[in-house]
């Protein structure tokens, strides 16, 4: 018996509770979310976007659906969410991230067409590929908060579940904040 359910995953809010004040008064950061093993054959789906934090908090609820949605996926029984938030990034780094994301998405799209639809899940990995390309650079944005949460309480059709993922500092010894996601069935 399959437990597959189609869900939407949307950003609700994020906040930092334990980072130095100068970093959180107003900052622009990248929020990266991975959906881990949503179903057989799909090891990971990735989404990333910029977020504007004011006094350590980012509220996504007033944004349009198209900006808040991270995934619209079929999940087979259970999955996990892996989240990271980078240090504040400059406008130049955001533009580079957008260019690299587009580059990898186009490359994957071309490969997708050539292989006649084999491996189409790779297109969704383009944000992660863009960040990976930036990692080798000396001024690449570093993660300042990370968290992982296993999830198996899938909502029924028409239902919504709100989950909060604790975010730890890179040393993984102390909490830095949390991010809240909405899972809609």
C-alpha angles and dihedrals in degrees: 000000000000120000093197116148130173113234141174118221116204135178115248106170145317133205141183117221103172111034125109111278096238090062096052108040089092125343142153112223138171116246113203122189127184123195104211120215097336089174142347113302095016109093097175145358118196135201130178136177142157122266130195112222120199117189089346098308137099120192115196098175096096093053122097119265092252091063097042099047115098102170142006101191146147110243122199107214102306144005139168135235121223113192133185131176120199130219116269111298131208124238087252092057091048091052090049090050091051092048093048091046090052091046093053093042091053092046092050090045091054091047089048092056092046093052093047096241099319110140099009091157088076091074090068091054093066095102090054091046089053092052090046090055090052094048094079091056117096093232098043113140112264125217112254096178133026137175143171129202129182112221129194105142094099115189121242119244109292092015128113129209122194116210129187120206117201112228120215130200114254090263086063090220101101137033119254099183140289144266125216124212132187117223112197125192 
